[in-house]
Amino acid sequence: MQIAEGTATAGRRRAESGAVPVPREHGAWVILAVPAVLGLASAPVSPDPWLTLLLAAATVLAFLGREAVGRIIRRRSSASDRRWAAACAAGCAAAALPLLAARPALAWVALAVTLLFAGHSLLVAIPARKRLDRSVPGELLGAAALSLGAVAGRVVAGGAWDGAAWVLWLACTLYFAGGVFFVKMLLAGVKLREPVTLADRLRVGRRCLVYHAFLVCAAVALAAIMGSWPAWGLIIAAFAPAIVRAARGVARLSPRLPRLVRVGIGEMLYTFWFAGLLLAAIRAAGHAK
């Protein structure tokens, strides 16, 4: 309780000081950056530096603006948050307009992001004992919206939607959703009592295990879509460590929460592995055509 109160007090002080409304969830920044970089790097042609800069500016400003709007919806904002929301909206529009003029297909990406974040904002607005936007459905909506950066990057570099853009978005959404279930399981494990039985671990880790069993099937389906070796092998290898991580996490689940710094570093390493092999799979599939 004291930690929560201290965090809330620190948040209010930052808002009152006029600080930039930066989201405190470090993982969200990873989900924002990695798909967009994958989209740009996987394109068959080198992306235009000017358009890439505009995409980065529009994306970051929209992300910061969403944080400010979230505080306003939760009625925990200050005049500073309202000013930042207006400034981010104006800056995002200034970057997005020339970008849309050069790549009209981005309008559909912007619409999809807007709809997903509208659903996320609705969860923020609903009164509840626990914040619904930080529930599993809320975080899955956020992961799906942020993963659209892969499509945006692909469109900016290539100028049009294609099958690879959809594969990138779906793969990123599936992968980051697994991280949501894994971290939620670790936090739920704190409520266990010693001695922890196998039945306890399966009960707490049930949703994580079920999702990752589904992820195995989804990885195989994505591999089939890639349709050629070594692309399909790379796709399966990209997801493999995260799937093993989930099974090992259930087997080792205990009331002692692991060091969050170590968990965060581990998630970063898994993400780099996933991103590198997914990029290699997309490129291998392109060369095979």
N, C-alpha and C positions, 0 to 999 in steps of 0.2 A: 504493500500500500504506500509506504514512504517513497519507494522508488517511483511508482506511478505518479504520486503527487509531485515529486521533484521534477520528473520529466514534463508534466503539464505546466509547472511553474516556469521551467526553463523555456518551454514553447511560448508561453505568454510573454515572457521578457523579450524573446527574440522578435515577436510580432510587434511589441510596443516600441522596440528600438528601431524599427524600420528595416530589419534585416530581410534579405531575399528569402521568400518562402520555399526553402529547399526541402524536398521530401527526406525524411530521416531513414527510410528503408533503403539501405545500400543495394540490396538485391534488385530493387526496381530500376536503378541506374544501369545495372548489367543487362537487364531485360530490354531496356530502352536502346542500349548501344549495340549489343551483339547482333540482333537480327538485321539492323540497318547496315552494319558493316558487312554482314554476310551477303545481303542483297546487292550492295555496291561491288563487292569483290567477286561475286559469282557471275556477273554480267559478261557477255562475250566481248564487249568493247570497254575501253577505259572510260570511266565516268568523267563528265565535264567538271573541272574543279569548281567553277563558279556555281553550277547547279548543286554540287555536293555541299558547298558552304551554305547555300540557301536552305537546303534540306536539313542540315544540322541545326541551323539557327531556328527554323520553324519548329523542329521537333523539340528542342530543349526549351524554347519559350512556351510551347503548348504544355509541356510537362510541368514547368514551374507554375504556369497559370492554373493548371488543374489543381495543384496543391493549394494555391490561394483560394480558388473557388470552393474547394472542399472545406476549408476553414470557415468561409462565409456561410456555407450551407449548414455547418454544424453550430453556427452562431457563436464561434469562438474566435472571431476575427477582430481585427482592429482597423483603423483608417488606413494603416500601412498595407494591410492585406488587400484592401479594396483598390488602393492605388497600384499595387503590384499586379493585381488581376487585370486592371485596365491597360497597364503598360505592356504586360505580356501578350494580351490580346492584340494590341496595336502592332507590336513588333512581329508577332506571328503572322498577322495579315500582310505586313509589309514584305516579309520574306516569302510568304506563300503565293502571293499574286503573280510575281514574275515566274515563279516555279511552275504554277499551273498554266501560265501562258506558254511556257516551253514544253511542258509535259501534261497535256489535258487529261490523260488517263489517271493522273494523281487525284482528280476530283472524286473518283470512286473510292480510292483509299481513304481520303479525308472523310467521306460520308460514312464509311464503315467504322473508322476510329471514333467519329462523333457519336454514332449510335451505341457503340460498346461503352464508351465513357458516360453517355447519358444514362444507360442502365446502371453503371457503377455509381454515378451521382445520386440516382434514386435510392440506392442502398444506403448511401451516406445520409440522406434526408429522412429515412424511416427511423422513428424513435425506437430504440431497443436497449436492453440491458447491456449487451455487448455490441460493439460496432459491426454492423452487417457488412460494411465494405472490407473488413478484415477477416470475414468468414471465408470458408473455402470457395463458395460460389463467387463472392466478391473478388477474391484474388485471382480466380480463374478468368473472370471477365477482364481484369486488368492485364493478365498475361497475354490473353488473346489480342487485346487492343495494342499493347506495346510490340507484340510480335509482328504486327502489320508493317513495322519498319522494314522488314525484309522485303515485302512487296514494294514499298515506297522506294527503297534503294535500288531494287531491280528495275523499276520503271524509270527512275531518274537516269540510270546508266544505259538502259536499253531502249527506253521510249515506249514500251508497251507491256501489257500483261502477257505472261506465258505460263506454261505448265510448271517450269522451275520455280516461278514466284509462288505458286500455290504450294508446292512441295516444301519450300523454305518456310512459309508461314505456318503450315500445319506441323512440320517437324519441330519448329521453335515453340509453338504453343504446347504441343504434347510434352516436350522436354521440360519446359519451365513449370508446367502444371505438376509434373512429378516432384519438383522441388517443393512446391506448396504442400503437397501431401506429406512429404518426408519431414519437413520442419514442423508442421502441425503435430505429427506423431511424436516427435521428440519433446515438444512442449506438453503434450497430453501425458507423456510418460512420467512427468514429475509427480503426478497425482497417485502413482502406484505405491504400494506398501511392500516392504521387505517381509518375507522372501518373495521375489517375483517369479511366478510360475509361467510355464509355457502358455497356459490358458490365458493368463493376464496379458502376455505379450501379443498373442493372437487377437485378443479382444481390442486392445488399444491400437494395434497395427493393422487391423482388418481393412480399413479403407485404403491405407497405403499399399497393402499387398494386392488388393483387388485392382487398384488403379494400375500398378506396375505389371500385373498379369495382362491387363488390357493393353498396356504399352508394348509388351512383347508382341502381341498380335498386330498392333498398329505399326511397329517397326518392320515386321515382316511384310505387311501390306505396302508400306512405303517402298521397301526394297523391291517388291514386285513391280511397282509403278516405274522404278528406275530402269528395270528390264534388262540390264546388262552387267556383266562382271567387268571391272571390280566395283562398279557403283553400288550394287545391292549389298555386297559384302561390307563396304565402307559405311553404309547406312546402319546396318545392324551393329557394327562395331562402335558407331557413334553413340548409340543408346546403351550399349552393354554395361559400362561402368555404373551408370545411374541405376540400372535395374539391380545389379549386384549390391550396390550401396543400400537400396531399400530393404532387400532381404537380410543383409547383415545388420542393418539398423534395428529390425524387428528382433533378430536373435540376441542382440546386445542391449535391448531396451531396459532401462532401469530408472529409478526415481532420481538419480543423480544426473542433472542436466549437463551434457558435455560443454566444454568451453565454447562459447558462441564464436569467438575469434577463430578457433580451429575449424568449427563447422563452416564458417564463412569462407575460409581459405580453401577448404575442401570443395565447397560448391564452385568456387572460382576455377579450380583445377579441372573439375568435371566439365564445366562449361567450356573451357578452352579446348579440351579434348573433343567434346561434342561439336563445337563450331568448326574446328580444323578438319575433322573427318567428314562433316556434312558438306563443307565447301569442296573438299576433294571429291566427294560423291557426285555433286552437281557438275563439276568440271569433267569428271570421267564420263558421266552420262552424255554430256555435250559433245565430247570427242568421239563417242561411240556412234553418234547419229550420222 
